[in-house]
Amino acid sequence: MVNTAVWNVRGLNNPSKCREVGHFILSNKISLIALLETRISEPNVNQVVKSIRKQWNFCSNHSVSLSGRIIVMWDPAYLVFAPIFVNEQALHGEVTLPNQQKIYVSFVYGLCDSRDRKLLWDDISFCARSFKKSPWTLLGDFNVSRFSHEHSKSYRVTKAMKDFNNTITSAELEDLKSTGLNFTWSNMRSGTASISKKLDRVMGNCLWFQCFGNAYAHTHNARLSDHSPISIHLMQQGHFGRPFKFLNFWADHPDFLDIVRQEWVKSYEGSLLSNIPQKLKNLKGPLKRLSTRPDFATEDLRQKLSKVQMDMDERPEDVELKSQNSRLRKELAVSARKEEAFFKQKSRVHWLKEGDSSTAFFHRAVKMRQSKITLLRSIMNQVLG
């Protein structure tokens, strides 16, 4: 497992800050970390980095930022980090993992002025095109939140937030599933003057979710900074087996209620609450036998209807064929609705319109959602067997 992190430390000249960063790296088994707003002059970088992790390598954006806004440190025993694009607000690099797989990682520290961040948005869009064919993750302090609920006091969606979201959409990025704290920054005040925001985040492109669907971001306590560190826990996908998933169209089957009722009246040892996982486990088989996937059934009906209508073209007066045509058309209409509901459930793309289930974007959205819930699969399998 290779864990990556980013932390706006608000200055790293204080030895206590260095010790705290070192403790964070060790306690969370971090192999790659970016430290933001270090305020370290370039001649002192080597000394500070070695005081944190003596054997680690590092690079920075001092060539374009005298204050050393971004310093990247990594353990060469686990990975190789090679900088590719470096500017004042981001440091993009290629990471070679222990299994020799190559991915792209971008560490971001957005400027405070929204006008200056437009250069960052252009940079992200450029990298999205450059890294499109590889797994890519983007993490850091963007100095702007995405949604109104990411601000403890204001529910207003600003133009800066809209610009940020437009960039994310055009770059086809999505937030990683996150655990830990909701807010990543605090103004360190108390009472009514207290303000908290989510300014730091982790995102990935489509290939990232396909390759590392069980990766997740964790927001830690801020410790000695006003920003919380965020870590990515990255585990290459293993085989967890096929998880049980309730399909909504099963509820329309005439035998559904009888099947559930027969299982639910059974008694097992233990408390009523502990009986529930056992009953759900026993329902898996009967429910799966109710019907095949609706998209398979719909395709089969389409082929049957097509054959009947071709036969009708040759024998337009055939009463039996007309009867079959009428029956198949009704069955296809019902099956098509089930098929659309099936794909909606899998993707949760609420803007789905008629015909969208066959588009490349739709199926990409399905895969992205599936990869984001991989974390829950092992838990569900333990409960449902």
The 8 nearest C-alpha neighbors of each residue, nearest first, counted from 0:
[[1, 234, 233, 2, 235, 232, 28, 97],
 [2, 0, 233, 30, 3, 234, 232, 29],
 [3, 1, 29, 232, 231, 233, 30, 0],
 [2, 4, 31, 231, 230, 32, 29, 30],
 [5, 3, 230, 32, 229, 231, 31, 33],
 [4, 6, 33, 32, 229, 228, 139, 34],
 [7, 5, 228, 34, 8, 35, 33, 229],
 [6, 8, 35, 9, 226, 34, 36, 5],
 [7, 9, 224, 10, 6, 35, 36, 37],
 [10, 8, 36, 7, 37, 224, 11, 35],
 [11, 9, 37, 38, 8, 36, 12, 39],
 [10, 12, 37, 13, 16, 17, 38, 8],
 [13, 11, 10, 14, 39, 38, 16, 37],
 [12, 14, 16, 15, 11, 17, 10, 18],
 [15, 13, 17, 16, 18, 12, 11, 19],
 [14, 16, 18, 17, 13, 19, 223, 20],
 [17, 15, 19, 14, 13, 18, 11, 20],
 [18, 16, 14, 20, 19, 15, 51, 21],
 [17, 19, 21, 15, 16, 20, 22, 14],
 [18, 20, 16, 22, 21, 17, 23, 15],
 [21, 19, 23, 17, 22, 18, 16, 24],
 [22, 20, 18, 51, 24, 19, 23, 17],
 [21, 23, 19, 25, 20, 24, 26, 18],
 [22, 24, 20, 26, 21, 25, 27, 19],
 [25, 23, 29, 21, 22, 27, 26, 28],
 [26, 24, 28, 22, 27, 23, 21, 29],
 [25, 27, 23, 28, 24, 22, 29, 21],
 [26, 28, 29, 25, 24, 23, 2, 230],
 [29, 27, 25, 26, 24, 30, 2, 1],
 [28, 30, 2, 24, 27, 3, 31, 25],
 [31, 29, 74, 73, 2, 3, 1, 28],
 [32, 30, 73, 3, 29, 72, 4, 74],
 [33, 31, 4, 72, 5, 3, 71, 73],
 [32, 34, 71, 5, 70, 72, 35, 6],
 [33, 35, 6, 70, 69, 7, 5, 71],
 [36, 34, 7, 69, 68, 37, 6, 8],
 [37, 35, 68, 9, 38, 10, 7, 8],
 [36, 38, 10, 11, 39, 35, 68, 9],
 [39, 37, 66, 10, 36, 67, 11, 40],
 [40, 38, 37, 67, 66, 44, 41, 43],
 [39, 41, 43, 42, 66, 38, 67, 44],
 [40, 42, 44, 43, 61, 39, 67, 65],
 [43, 41, 40, 44, 45, 39, 46, 47],
 [44, 42, 41, 46, 40, 45, 47, 39],
 [45, 43, 47, 41, 46, 42, 48, 39],
 [44, 46, 48, 47, 43, 49, 42, 41],
 [47, 45, 49, 43, 44, 48, 50, 42],
 [46, 48, 50, 44, 49, 45, 43, 51],
 [47, 49, 51, 45, 50, 46, 44, 52],
 [50, 48, 53, 52, 51, 46, 47, 45],
 [49, 51, 47, 48, 52, 53, 46, 17],
 [50, 52, 21, 48, 49, 17, 53, 47],
 [53, 51, 49, 55, 54, 50, 48, 21],
 [52, 54, 49, 55, 50, 51, 48, 56],
 [55, 53, 52, 56, 49, 74, 75, 76],
 [54, 56, 74, 73, 52, 53, 75, 72],
 [57, 55, 73, 72, 74, 75, 54, 58],
 [56, 58, 72, 71, 73, 55, 59, 70],
 [57, 59, 71, 70, 72, 60, 56, 82],
 [60, 58, 70, 61, 69, 71, 67, 57],
 [59, 61, 62, 63, 69, 64, 67, 85],
 [62, 60, 64, 67, 65, 63, 59, 41],
 [61, 63, 60, 64, 65, 59, 86, 67],
 [62, 64, 61, 87, 60, 86, 65, 85],
 [65, 63, 61, 66, 87, 67, 62, 60],
 [64, 66, 61, 67, 63, 40, 62, 41],
 [67, 65, 38, 64, 68, 40, 39, 61],
 [68, 66, 61, 65, 64, 69, 38, 39],
 [67, 69, 36, 35, 66, 37, 64, 60],
 [70, 68, 35, 67, 59, 60, 34, 36],
 [69, 71, 59, 34, 33, 58, 72, 35],
 [70, 72, 33, 58, 57, 32, 59, 34],
 [71, 73, 57, 32, 56, 31, 33, 55],
 [74, 72, 31, 30, 56, 55, 75, 57],
 [73, 75, 55, 30, 76, 77, 78, 56],
 [76, 74, 78, 77, 79, 73, 55, 56],
 [75, 77, 74, 78, 79, 55, 97, 73],
 [78, 76, 75, 74, 97, 30, 96, 79],
 [79, 77, 96, 75, 95, 97, 76, 74],
 [78, 80, 95, 94, 75, 81, 96, 77],
 [79, 81, 94, 93, 92, 82, 78, 95],
 [80, 82, 93, 92, 83, 94, 79, 95],
 [83, 81, 92, 91, 84, 93, 80, 90],
 [84, 82, 92, 91, 81, 85, 93, 90],
 [83, 85, 91, 90, 82, 92, 86, 89],
 [86, 84, 90, 89, 60, 91, 83, 87],
 [85, 87, 89, 88, 63, 90, 60, 84],
 [86, 88, 64, 63, 89, 60, 85, 68],
 [87, 89, 108, 109, 86, 107, 119, 110],
 [90, 88, 107, 86, 106, 87, 108, 85],
 [89, 91, 85, 106, 105, 84, 86, 107],
 [92, 90, 105, 84, 83, 82, 104, 85],
 [91, 93, 82, 83, 81, 104, 103, 105],
 [94, 92, 103, 81, 80, 102, 104, 82],
 [93, 95, 80, 102, 101, 79, 103, 96],
 [94, 96, 101, 79, 99, 78, 100, 102],
 [95, 97, 99, 78, 100, 98, 94, 101],
 [96, 98, 99, 77, 78, 95, 100, 1],
 [97, 99, 96, 100, 95, 101, 78, 77],
 [100, 98, 96, 97, 95, 101, 78, 94],
 [101, 99, 96, 98, 95, 102, 97, 94],
 [102, 100, 95, 94, 96, 99, 93, 103],
 [101, 103, 134, 94, 93, 135, 133, 95],
 [102, 104, 93, 135, 92, 94, 134, 136],
 [103, 105, 136, 92, 135, 137, 91, 93],
 [106, 104, 91, 137, 90, 92, 138, 136],
 [107, 105, 90, 138, 139, 89, 137, 91],
 [108, 106, 89, 139, 88, 140, 138, 109],
 [107, 109, 140, 88, 141, 139, 89, 110],
 [110, 108, 141, 88, 142, 116, 107, 140],
 [109, 111, 112, 116, 115, 108, 142, 88],
 [110, 112, 142, 113, 109, 116, 115, 143],
 [111, 113, 115, 114, 110, 116, 109, 142],
 [114, 112, 116, 115, 159, 111, 117, 110],
 [113, 115, 112, 116, 117, 118, 159, 111],
 [116, 114, 112, 117, 113, 118, 110, 119],
 [115, 117, 119, 113, 118, 114, 110, 109],
 [118, 116, 120, 119, 115, 114, 121, 113],
 [117, 119, 121, 116, 120, 115, 122, 114],
 [118, 120, 122, 116, 117, 121, 123, 88],
 [121, 119, 117, 123, 122, 118, 166, 124],
 [122, 120, 124, 118, 119, 123, 125, 117],
 [121, 123, 119, 125, 120, 124, 118, 126],
 [124, 122, 126, 120, 125, 121, 127, 119],
 [123, 125, 127, 121, 122, 126, 170, 120],
 [124, 126, 122, 123, 128, 127, 121, 129],
 [127, 125, 129, 123, 128, 124, 130, 122],
 [128, 126, 124, 170, 130, 125, 129, 131],
 [127, 129, 131, 126, 125, 130, 124, 170],
 [128, 130, 126, 127, 131, 125, 132, 124],
 [131, 129, 127, 133, 132, 128, 126, 135],
 [132, 130, 128, 127, 133, 129, 134, 204],
 [131, 133, 130, 134, 206, 129, 128, 135],
 [134, 132, 130, 131, 206, 135, 102, 103],
 [135, 133, 207, 206, 102, 103, 204, 136],
 [136, 134, 103, 207, 204, 203, 104, 102],
 [137, 135, 203, 104, 202, 105, 103, 204],
 [136, 138, 105, 202, 201, 104, 203, 106],
 [139, 137, 201, 106, 200, 107, 202, 105],
 [140, 138, 107, 199, 106, 108, 5, 200],
 [139, 141, 199, 108, 142, 198, 107, 109],
 [140, 142, 109, 143, 108, 198, 199, 139],
 [143, 141, 198, 109, 140, 111, 110, 144],
 [144, 142, 198, 141, 160, 145, 159, 163],
 [143, 145, 198, 197, 146, 160, 149, 142],
 [146, 144, 160, 164, 143, 163, 147, 149],
 [145, 147, 149, 148, 144, 156, 160, 150],
 [146, 148, 154, 149, 156, 155, 150, 153],
 [149, 147, 150, 146, 154, 151, 153, 145],
 [148, 150, 197, 147, 196, 146, 144, 151],
 [151, 149, 196, 148, 152, 153, 195, 147],
 [150, 152, 195, 194, 153, 196, 149, 148],
 [153, 151, 150, 194, 154, 195, 193, 196],
 [152, 154, 155, 150, 151, 147, 148, 156],
 [155, 153, 147, 148, 156, 150, 152, 151],
 [154, 156, 153, 147, 157, 146, 150, 148],
 [157, 155, 147, 160, 154, 146, 158, 161],
 [158, 156, 160, 159, 155, 161, 162, 147],
 [157, 159, 161, 160, 162, 156, 163, 113],
 [160, 158, 162, 157, 161, 113, 163, 143],
 [161, 159, 163, 157, 158, 145, 162, 144],
 [160, 162, 158, 164, 163, 159, 165, 157],
 [163, 161, 165, 159, 160, 164, 158, 166],
 [164, 162, 160, 166, 161, 165, 159, 167],
 [165, 163, 167, 161, 166, 162, 168, 160],
 [164, 166, 162, 168, 163, 167, 161, 169],
 [165, 167, 163, 169, 164, 168, 170, 120],
 [168, 166, 164, 170, 172, 165, 169, 171],
 [167, 169, 171, 165, 170, 166, 164, 172],
 [168, 170, 166, 171, 167, 165, 124, 172],
 [169, 171, 167, 127, 168, 172, 124, 166],
 [172, 170, 168, 169, 167, 204, 173, 205],
 [173, 171, 204, 167, 203, 170, 202, 168],
 [172, 174, 202, 203, 175, 204, 171, 167],
 [175, 173, 202, 201, 176, 203, 172, 200],
 [176, 174, 202, 215, 201, 177, 216, 173],
 [175, 177, 215, 216, 174, 371, 178, 214],
 [178, 176, 216, 217, 215, 175, 179, 218],
 [177, 179, 217, 218, 216, 180, 176, 215],
 [178, 180, 218, 217, 219, 181, 177, 220],
 [181, 179, 218, 182, 219, 178, 183, 220],
 [180, 182, 179, 183, 197, 218, 149, 178],
 [183, 181, 197, 196, 180, 184, 195, 149],
 [182, 184, 197, 227, 226, 199, 198, 196],
 [185, 183, 226, 196, 195, 225, 182, 197],
 [186, 184, 195, 187, 225, 194, 196, 226],
 [185, 187, 188, 194, 193, 195, 225, 184],
 [188, 186, 185, 225, 193, 189, 194, 195],
 [189, 187, 193, 186, 192, 190, 194, 185],
 [190, 188, 193, 192, 191, 187, 194, 186],
 [189, 191, 192, 193, 188, 194, 187, 186],
 [190, 192, 193, 189, 194, 188, 152, 151],
 [191, 193, 190, 189, 188, 194, 186, 187],
 [194, 192, 188, 189, 191, 190, 186, 187],
 [195, 193, 186, 185, 151, 192, 152, 196],
 [196, 194, 185, 151, 184, 150, 182, 186],
 [197, 195, 150, 182, 184, 149, 198, 183],
 [196, 198, 182, 183, 149, 144, 199, 184],
 [197, 199, 144, 142, 143, 140, 141, 196],
 [200, 198, 140, 139, 197, 183, 141, 201],
 [199, 201, 138, 139, 198, 202, 140, 174],
 [200, 202, 138, 137, 174, 175, 216, 139],
 [203, 201, 174, 137, 173, 175, 136, 172],
 [202, 204, 136, 172, 207, 173, 135, 137],
 [203, 205, 172, 207, 206, 135, 171, 173],
 [206, 204, 208, 207, 209, 367, 203, 172],
 [207, 205, 134, 209, 208, 204, 210, 133],
 [206, 208, 134, 204, 210, 205, 209, 135],
 [209, 207, 212, 211, 205, 206, 210, 370],
 [208, 210, 206, 207, 212, 211, 370, 205],
 [211, 209, 207, 208, 212, 206, 236, 235],
 [212, 210, 208, 213, 214, 235, 207, 209],
 [211, 213, 370, 208, 371, 214, 209, 373],
 [212, 214, 374, 373, 211, 215, 234, 236],
 [215, 213, 233, 211, 232, 212, 234, 231],
 [214, 216, 176, 232, 231, 177, 175, 213],
 [217, 215, 231, 177, 230, 175, 176, 178],
 [216, 218, 178, 230, 179, 177, 229, 219],
 [217, 219, 229, 179, 180, 228, 178, 227],
 [220, 218, 228, 227, 229, 179, 217, 221],
 [219, 221, 227, 222, 218, 228, 180, 179],
 [220, 222, 227, 226, 224, 225, 223, 219],
 [221, 223, 220, 224, 227, 19, 225, 226],
 [224, 222, 221, 16, 225, 19, 8, 15],
 [225, 223, 226, 8, 221, 222, 9, 227],
 [224, 226, 185, 184, 221, 187, 227, 186],
 [227, 225, 184, 224, 221, 183, 7, 228],
 [226, 228, 221, 183, 220, 219, 218, 184],
 [229, 227, 6, 219, 5, 218, 221, 226],
 [230, 228, 218, 4, 217, 5, 219, 227],
 [229, 231, 4, 217, 3, 216, 232, 5],
 [232, 230, 216, 3, 2, 215, 233, 4],
 [231, 233, 2, 214, 215, 230, 216, 234],
 [232, 234, 214, 1, 2, 231, 0, 235],
 [235, 233, 0, 214, 236, 232, 213, 211],
 [236, 234, 211, 237, 233, 210, 0, 213],
 [235, 237, 211, 234, 213, 210, 238, 212],
 [236, 238, 239, 235, 234, 213, 240, 211],
 [237, 239, 240, 236, 241, 377, 235, 376],
 [238, 240, 237, 377, 241, 376, 242, 380],
 [241, 239, 238, 242, 380, 377, 376, 237],
 [240, 242, 243, 239, 376, 380, 238, 244],
 [243, 241, 380, 376, 240, 244, 379, 239],
 [244, 242, 241, 245, 283, 383, 380, 379],
 [245, 243, 246, 242, 283, 241, 379, 247],
 [244, 246, 247, 243, 249, 286, 283, 248],
 [247, 245, 248, 249, 244, 341, 344, 250],
 [246, 248, 249, 250, 245, 341, 340, 344],
 [247, 249, 250, 251, 246, 337, 341, 252],
 [250, 248, 251, 247, 252, 246, 255, 289],
 [249, 251, 248, 252, 255, 247, 256, 246],
 [252, 250, 249, 248, 253, 255, 247, 254],
 [251, 253, 255, 249, 254, 250, 248, 289],
 [254, 252, 255, 251, 256, 250, 257, 249],
 [255, 253, 257, 252, 256, 258, 289, 251],
 [254, 256, 258, 252, 257, 253, 250, 259],
 [257, 255, 259, 258, 254, 260, 253, 250],
 [256, 258, 260, 254, 259, 255, 261, 253],
 [259, 257, 255, 261, 256, 260, 254, 262],
 [258, 260, 256, 262, 257, 261, 263, 255],
 [259, 261, 257, 263, 262, 258, 256, 264],
 [262, 260, 258, 259, 263, 264, 257, 265],
 [261, 263, 259, 260, 265, 264, 278, 258],
 [262, 264, 260, 265, 261, 259, 278, 266],
 [265, 263, 262, 261, 260, 266, 259, 278],
 [266, 264, 263, 262, 267, 261, 278, 260],
 [267, 265, 264, 268, 274, 263, 271, 262],
 [268, 266, 274, 269, 265, 277, 270, 271],
 [269, 267, 270, 266, 274, 273, 271, 277],
 [268, 270, 273, 267, 271, 274, 272, 266],
 [271, 269, 273, 272, 274, 268, 267, 275],
 [270, 272, 274, 273, 269, 275, 267, 268],
 [273, 271, 270, 274, 275, 276, 269, 277],
 [272, 274, 270, 271, 275, 269, 276, 277],
 [275, 273, 271, 277, 272, 276, 267, 278],
 [274, 276, 278, 277, 273, 272, 279, 271],
 [277, 275, 279, 278, 274, 382, 383, 280],
 [278, 276, 280, 274, 275, 279, 281, 383],
 [279, 277, 281, 275, 280, 276, 282, 274],
 [278, 280, 282, 276, 281, 277, 275, 383],
 [279, 281, 383, 277, 278, 282, 283, 276],
 [280, 282, 278, 279, 283, 277, 284, 262],
 [283, 281, 279, 280, 285, 284, 286, 278],
 [284, 282, 286, 280, 281, 285, 287, 279],
 [283, 285, 287, 286, 282, 288, 281, 280],
 [286, 284, 288, 287, 282, 283, 289, 258],
 [287, 285, 289, 288, 283, 284, 282, 249],
 [286, 288, 284, 289, 285, 283, 290, 291],
 [289, 287, 285, 286, 290, 284, 291, 283],
 [290, 288, 286, 287, 285, 249, 291, 252],
 [291, 289, 288, 292, 287, 249, 293, 286],
 [290, 292, 293, 296, 295, 289, 288, 287],
 [291, 293, 295, 294, 296, 290, 338, 341],
 [294, 292, 338, 296, 295, 297, 337, 291],
 [293, 295, 297, 338, 296, 292, 298, 335],
 [296, 294, 298, 293, 297, 292, 299, 291],
 [297, 295, 293, 299, 294, 298, 300, 292],
 [298, 296, 294, 300, 299, 295, 334, 293],
 [297, 299, 301, 295, 300, 296, 294, 302],
 [298, 300, 296, 302, 297, 301, 295, 303],
 [301, 299, 303, 297, 302, 298, 331, 304],
 [302, 300, 298, 304, 299, 303, 305, 297],
 [301, 303, 305, 299, 300, 304, 306, 298],
 [304, 302, 300, 306, 305, 301, 307, 299],
 [305, 303, 307, 301, 306, 302, 327, 300],
 [304, 306, 302, 308, 303, 307, 301, 309],
 [307, 305, 309, 303, 304, 308, 310, 302],
 [308, 306, 310, 304, 309, 305, 311, 303],
 [309, 307, 311, 305, 310, 306, 304, 312],
 [308, 310, 306, 312, 311, 307, 305, 313],
 [311, 309, 307, 313, 308, 312, 314, 306],
 [312, 310, 314, 315, 308, 313, 309, 307],
 [311, 313, 309, 310, 315, 314, 308, 307],
 [312, 314, 311, 310, 315, 309, 308, 316],
 [313, 315, 311, 316, 317, 312, 310, 320],
 [316, 314, 311, 312, 317, 313, 310, 321],
 [317, 315, 314, 318, 311, 321, 320, 313],
 [316, 318, 320, 319, 314, 315, 321, 311],
 [319, 317, 321, 320, 316, 322, 315, 323],
 [320, 318, 322, 321, 317, 323, 324, 316],
 [321, 319, 323, 322, 317, 318, 324, 311],
 [322, 320, 324, 318, 323, 319, 325, 317],
 [321, 323, 319, 325, 320, 324, 326, 318],
 [324, 322, 320, 326, 321, 325, 327, 319],
 [323, 325, 321, 327, 322, 326, 320, 328],
 [324, 326, 322, 328, 323, 327, 321, 329],
 [327, 325, 323, 329, 328, 324, 322, 330],
 [328, 326, 330, 324, 329, 325, 331, 304],
 [327, 329, 331, 325, 330, 326, 324, 332],
 [330, 328, 332, 326, 327, 331, 333, 325],
 [329, 331, 327, 333, 328, 332, 334, 326],
 [330, 332, 334, 328, 329, 333, 335, 327],
 [333, 331, 329, 335, 330, 334, 328, 336],
 [334, 332, 330, 336, 331, 335, 329, 337],
 [333, 335, 331, 337, 336, 297, 332, 330],
 [336, 334, 338, 332, 337, 333, 331, 297],
 [337, 335, 339, 333, 338, 334, 340, 332],
 [338, 336, 334, 340, 335, 339, 341, 293],
 [339, 337, 335, 293, 341, 294, 336, 340],
 [338, 340, 336, 342, 341, 337, 343, 335],
 [341, 339, 343, 337, 338, 342, 344, 336],
 [340, 342, 338, 344, 339, 343, 337, 345],
 [343, 341, 345, 339, 344, 340, 346, 338],
 [344, 342, 340, 347, 346, 345, 341, 339],
 [343, 345, 341, 342, 347, 346, 340, 247],
 [346, 344, 342, 343, 347, 365, 341, 369],
 [345, 347, 365, 348, 343, 344, 368, 364],
 [346, 348, 343, 344, 349, 345, 368, 365],
 [349, 347, 346, 350, 351, 343, 364, 361],
 [350, 348, 351, 347, 343, 346, 352, 344],
 [349, 351, 348, 352, 347, 355, 343, 353],
 [352, 350, 349, 348, 355, 353, 343, 356],
 [351, 353, 355, 354, 350, 356, 349, 339],
 [352, 354, 355, 351, 356, 339, 357, 336],
 [353, 355, 356, 352, 357, 358, 351, 339],
 [354, 356, 357, 358, 352, 353, 351, 361],
 [357, 355, 354, 358, 361, 342, 339, 362],
 [356, 358, 355, 354, 359, 361, 362, 360],
 [359, 357, 361, 355, 360, 356, 362, 354],
 [358, 360, 362, 361, 363, 357, 356, 364],
 [361, 359, 363, 358, 362, 364, 355, 357],
 [362, 360, 364, 358, 363, 359, 356, 365],
 [361, 363, 365, 364, 359, 360, 366, 358],
 [364, 362, 360, 366, 361, 365, 359, 367],
 [365, 363, 367, 361, 362, 366, 346, 360],
 [364, 366, 346, 362, 368, 363, 367, 345],
 [367, 365, 369, 363, 364, 368, 370, 362],
 [368, 366, 364, 370, 369, 365, 208, 363],
 [369, 367, 371, 365, 370, 366, 346, 364],
 [370, 368, 366, 367, 371, 372, 365, 373],
 [369, 371, 212, 367, 373, 368, 372, 208],
 [370, 372, 368, 212, 369, 373, 367, 176],
 [373, 371, 374, 370, 375, 369, 368, 376],
 [374, 372, 213, 376, 370, 375, 371, 212],
 [373, 375, 213, 372, 376, 377, 371, 214],
 [376, 374, 378, 373, 372, 377, 379, 213],
 [377, 375, 379, 373, 378, 374, 380, 242],
 [376, 378, 380, 379, 375, 381, 239, 374],
 [379, 377, 381, 375, 376, 380, 382, 374],
 [380, 378, 382, 376, 381, 377, 383, 375],
 [379, 381, 384, 383, 377, 382, 378, 242],
 [380, 382, 378, 379, 384, 383, 377, 376],
 [383, 381, 379, 380, 384, 276, 378, 280],
 [382, 384, 280, 380, 381, 379, 276, 279],
 [383, 380, 381, 382, 280, 379, 243, 242]]
